[in-house]
């Protein structure tokens, strides 16, 4: 089953969100400084990521962020 990846950046809030599939009831779990996994409420499955303070992060160092992808997203 193919899932789409959605990427949204809010420059005013300096917030980047990456979501896999359609929106679902979810919660965020912090995995690093200003980096969060978005997890489905019922199953705990990773359905996206959120990054805060993207511009500040880029000013400090290159914007290289490494996260493990959910198994369905691995090619």
matplotlib code that plots the C-alpha trace (Angstrom):
import matplotlib.pyplot as plt

x = [0.0, 1.4, 1.4, 2.0, 4.5, 3.4, 5.9, 4.8, 7.0, 5.6, 8.2, 6.4, 6.4, 9.7, 8.1, 8.6, 6.3, 6.6, 3.6, 3.1, -0.5, -3.7, -4.1, -5.0, -5.5, -1.9, 0.5, 4.1, 7.1, 10.3, 13.3, 15.9, 16.2, 13.2, 12.6, 9.5, 8.0, 4.3, 2.7, -0.8, -2.9, -4.2, -1.2, 1.8, 3.0, 5.3, 3.3, 5.5, 8.0, 8.0, 11.0, 10.9, 13.3, 14.5, 16.1, 18.0, 19.2, 20.5, 22.4, 24.2, 25.2, 24.3, 20.7, 21.5, 19.0, 18.9, 15.8, 14.7, 11.9, 8.8, 9.2, 6.5, 8.6, 11.8, 12.5]
y = [0.0, 3.4, 6.2, 9.8, 12.0, 15.6, 18.3, 21.7, 24.6, 27.5, 30.3, 32.5, 29.8, 28.4, 24.9, 22.0, 19.0, 15.8, 13.5, 10.1, 9.3, 11.1, 13.0, 10.8, 11.4, 11.5, 12.8, 13.9, 12.3, 14.2, 12.4, 15.2, 18.9, 20.5, 17.2, 15.2, 11.9, 12.1, 8.8, 7.5, 7.7, 4.1, 2.1, 4.3, 3.9, 6.7, 8.7, 11.8, 14.2, 17.8, 20.1, 23.4, 26.3, 25.3, 28.6, 28.8, 25.2, 26.1, 29.1, 26.9, 24.2, 22.6, 21.4, 17.6, 15.7, 11.9, 9.9, 6.3, 6.0, 3.8, 0.4, 1.2, 4.2, 2.2, 1.7]
z = [0.0, -1.0, 1.4, 0.6, 2.4, 3.2, 4.0, 5.5, 6.6, 8.6, 8.3, 10.8, 13.5, 12.2, 12.2, 9.8, 9.7, 7.8, 7.8, 6.3, 5.0, 5.9, 9.2, 12.2, 15.9, 17.2, 19.8, 19.7, 21.4, 21.8, 20.3, 20.4, 20.9, 19.2, 17.2, 17.7, 16.3, 15.5, 16.7, 16.0, 19.2, 19.1, 17.8, 18.6, 15.0, 13.8, 11.3, 11.0, 12.4, 13.6, 13.9, 15.8, 15.5, 12.0, 11.2, 14.5, 14.0, 10.6, 12.0, 14.5, 12.1, 8.8, 8.8, 8.8, 10.8, 11.0, 12.0, 11.6, 9.1, 9.8, 8.1, 5.5, 4.3, 3.7, 0.0]

ax = plt.figure().add_subplot(projection="3d")
ax.plot(x, y, z, "-o")
ax.set_aspect("equal")
plt.show()
